[in-house]
Amino acid sequence: VPDELVGVWKTLHQQYADRSFEITKTGIIFSIGDGQVDFHSIAAAEQAREGEALLYTIVYLNEARQEYRFTFYFEPSNGGVIRWKNQRDIEWVKARPSS
């Protein structure tokens, strides 16, 4: 996983106000609301160009070792913005570390 993707990602979109996801070098953690999280090991990370955009796919495994794909666009400017491939109108930005 590239360093620029590592971190906690949040959105201001009301539908996902209590949600976030964290990308680490070895896993992806989805905060699914009510304080619940789902951790998954990353099996692979792929990068491709789609026009002007960088398209990433993180392949991760569930507890039964089934593969799932998390596909999103990444815009590196202004600290980075992630837009899910199926919801390009919603911006996810990297949370700033607490001091």
Beta strands, then each sheet from edge to edge (+ up, - down):
strand 1: 7-10
strand 2: 20-23
strand 3: 27-33
strand 4: 36-50
strand 5: 53-61
strand 6: 67-75
strand 7: 81-84
strand 8: 87-94
sheet 1: 1+ 2- 3+ 4- 5+ 6- 7+ 8- 1+
end
